[in-house]
Amino acid sequence: MPLEIKIDAAGIAEQFKEFAREVEEDVKKSVANLAAITHAKVVELASTELKSSREDYLSNLGFEEVVEGVWVVGLNEDALWIEEGLEPNFDMKPGLLKNGKTGKNGKYQIIPFEHSKAPSQMTPRAQSIVSELRSNLKKQGIAFKKIEKNADGSPRIGKLHSVNFDSAKPGKGNTPSLKGVSIYQSMSKNGNIRRDIMTFRTVTSGPGSEGKWLHPGKEGEQFLDKAFTWAEKIWTDTILPEIMNKWK
């Protein structure tokens, strides 16, 4: 559910009679400011507490004035699962296949898994996989982060390595986590070199994916509820008293 911030500006202003219009405008401005700092509070909570889902949550978060004096801080549908949580064994396939391609055996989608992200953006399970990956790469003399260069000192560009490592299979999957590890280097327009370590897996709508791609479940973060409780206290303890004292 979105967080709705609605204050009866006219009702507050009526208490000040001849200054009613000025007070009402002051209240409306304060409500707009409250919406902005409440949105900022949600951003703060998500940035502090989320890891792998942080970018998804923040990119789907927004706030707007839906009608005069009524502000809403809310999430797009794509990120509601982070806010509200997921039941155990939630089937992720419908969402993953939403924009999938159609083949002879039904819909399919290639899902990329990036292993070179910062640890703060990874789940504990992903961090464990990366730790195992680092160890295996080291044994083969392949750098994890260090940029590889040609004999003339220029950076190597393109797909540099494709390797397989023995590792556990996730859930009911039939592919080891570290099978098909690919390492790429690319150059941005400003000349910066990026190194990516990826694996790719295929999800399908056919019987081959039956019982797979099931989320173990998670509790909802409830950042909007937490921010609403925080905003109510800020309004009643700080903002409203300041308005009342200003126009007494």
N, C-alpha and C positions, 0 to 999 in steps of 0.2 A: 504494500500500500504506500502511496506517496505521502510525504509529510506536508500537510497543509497549514500554512500560517495565516490566520484570519483574526484580525483585531477590530473591534467595533469602534472605529475612529470617531464616528459621529456621536456615539453614546458617551464617549469620554469627553468630547468637546462640549457637549451640552452643559456640563458642569461649570463652564467658564463664561456663559452668556455672551457678553459683548465681544469676547475674544474667540468665540466658538470657531469661526472659519479659520483663523490663524492656528488654533490648537489642532484642529482636524488635519490641516496640512502638515503640521509638525509630526503628528502621530503617524500619518501615512509615510512620511519620509523615514521615520524610525522603524516602521514595519519593513520597509524595503531594505533598510540596513540590517535588520534582524534576519531577514531571509538570506542576505549575502553572507553574514557571519555564520549562520547555521549551515549553509552550503559548505563554507570553509571548514566547519567543524566535522562534517561528514568526510570531507577530503582528508582531514588530519587523521581521523579514526581509520579510514581505509588504508592510507599510506603507511600508518604505523603497524597495523595488525595483519594486513594481507601480504601474500607473497606472490605465488604464481598467478593468482586471479586479480592482482592489483590493477593492472592496465585495463583489463576488461571492465572492472567495476567503475573506474574513474572515467573511462571514455564513454560510458553510458549514463553517467550522472549529470544532472543539470538542474537549473531552477529558473522559474519564469513567473511573471505576473499574469495569471489567467483571466482575471477581471480586475478592475481597479480596487486596490487594497487587499487583494487575495493573492498570496504567493504560494507556489508549490515547489518543493524540492523533491525530485523523484528520479527513478531509474527507468531506462528502457527495458523492454521485456527480456532482452538477451542477457541481462545481468541480474535478473530477479532471483535466480537460483542461489546467488551468493548472499543476497540479503535475507531470503526466506528459508534457505536450506534445501536439502534434497533427502528424500527417503532412501533407506538402504536398497541397493540393487536397482537404482534408478537407471532406466535404459537411455543411454546417451545417443543411440543411433538416429532417432528421428531428427534431433538437432544437428548432428554432424552431417546428415544427408540432405539437409534442407536445401542447400545450393549445390548438391552433388550432380555428377554427370550420369548419363544413362548409357548402360552397356547392354550386351546381349543377355546378361543374367540379372538385369535390374539396375538400380541406382548404385553408384559407388563414389567414394571420395578418398583422396590421398590426404592423410593427416601427418603434418610435420611435427617432429619433436626436437626442440633445440636444446642441446646439452652444454652450450657455451654461455648461457645467461649467468648473471650474477647470482650467487647463492641466496641472496635476500629475495630473489624472485622465484625461488624454487621451493617445492614441498620437501619435507624430510626424505620421502621416498626418492624424489628426483635427485636430491643431493647425494644419496647413497649410490645411485646409479652412476653419477658423475665421478664419485670417488673411485669406483671400480673401473670406470673408463680411463681416468687419469693413470691408474696403475698399469693397465694393459698397454696404453699408448707408450708409456715410459719404457716398458720392456721391449717394444719394437723400435725405440729410438725416434718416436714421432712426438713433436711438441704439442702441448695442449693449447697454449695461448701465444707462444712466440711466433712472430711472423716469419714465414719461410721465404728465402731469397734465392735468386738465380746466381750463377757464378759471377756475373758482372755486378752483383749487389742490388739489382732491381727486385722488387717483390714478385713472387710467383702468383699468377692469377688463374682462377678457374678451379676445377675440381682436382685436388691434390692427392687425396687418398680415399680408398674404399676398402674397409677392413671388417672382419667378423671376429667376435670374441665370444667365448663360452660364457653364458650368463643365464640367470633364472628367467623363466617365462612369467609375464605378469598375468595374474588372475587366471582366467581360462583361455588365455591366448596361446597360440601354437608357435609363436616366434620369440626367440630369446631377446631380451631388452637391448642387447648390444650386437645384434646381427645387422649387418648393412650400415655400419657407421661411415658417414661420408664427411670429408673435411674440405671446405671451400675457402678461398680467399678472393675478395673482390675489392675494387677501387671505386670510391665515391667520386663525384664531380670535383670536389675540392682536393682530391688526391689522398685522402685518408684510406688506409687499408683495413678491411674488416675480415676477421677470421670466424667462420661459423662451423660448428660441429653438429651434424644432424643425423637423425634416422627418420625413415618414412614408413608408415603403415597404412594399409587399405581397409576401410570399413565399407561393407556392402549391405544391401537390403535383402540379400539371398540367405539361404540356410547356412552358408559358411560362417556367418557372423552370429548365428543363434547362440545365446548364452554368453556372448562376449560384449565388450564395451559397456559394461555395467558399472555404474559409479557405486563405491561402497557406502555412500551417504555422508552427509555433513550437516551440522547444525547451522542455522541461519545466523549471520553476523549481527543483524538487527541494528545496523548503524543509524538508520533513519529514526528508529524509536529512541535510541540513546541520544541522538542530536535533538529530538523534539523535547525530551525531558530537560536537557541542558538549556535549550532555547526558552522554555517556559520559565525557568529559574532566572535567566538573564533578564527576561522581560519584567517579571514581577519584582525582582530584587534591585534592578539597576535602571533599566531604560524607562519604565513607567514612572518610578519615583522622581527621576530627573525631569521628566516632562511636567509632572504635577507641581514640583517645586519651582520650575521655571515660570509657570503661568499663574501661580497663586496671587 
